[in-house]
């Protein structure tokens, strides 16, 4: 059997609503000039209402003075319950509070800083539990003799996605500018990781590469690929013989100049005079 419960809206008490002067007079913590015009009155409960006044305090733009008043039944004497400064709909507010562990960004941890890991961190799993990584299970079972916690499947997936979307993935500027066939998975300096991460990630071991000592995806790339120095020998180009079209050759008559020698005459010893 179920019953429906309805909540009755509070009825505005007119006696309390008319006590604007009483409410304004209750704001004694500031100068009277910091109290603006009466904005509205809101019914909170039976014979309990809140008066809102505009605030002129410096630095509190959009805030409002809120004064709650009430009266006892069958009495017209209004008393003040509380006075407070509240933000209005257009008030300028500080950003919401964020826990410190959610504010920390990659690279914020400096020398000497300590960042404790929560006991219930989803990225970790107890080391005495069989790993959910099949490749690790085939090698060892850490039964309290090694690390107290190891990386969970969720932690590995989160790490892989972060690496792939960042500077270690194929969309990094240095990777996009590299030749298409210069991928880390085919590079001799590529050192694959262990476990399931081996399928997609390894560590760069090229001293001259910008990612030396860093984890990179197999489809990442740069100009320091191990095969970048191997170039194909240049193939000679056979030159085709020059072909003349006799039909396009035009005979031109050339007049003999003074001192010219006929083709049938012997040449002079010292050439033309």
Buried (B, 14 or more C-beta within 10 A) or exposed (E): EEEEEEEEEBEBBEBBBEBBEBBBEBBEEEEEEBBEEBBEBBBBEEBBBBBBBBBBBEEBEEBBBBBBBBBEEEEEEBEBEEBEBEBBEEBEEEEEEEEEEEEEEEEEEEEEEEEEEEEEBEBBBEBBEEBBBEEBEEEEBBEEEEEEBBBBBBBBEBBBEEBBEEBBBBEBEBBEEBEEEBBBBBBEBBEBEEBBBEEBBBBBBBEEBEBEEEBBBBBBBBEBBBEBEEEEEEEEEEEEEEEEEEEEEEEEEEEEEEEEEEEEEEEEEEEEE
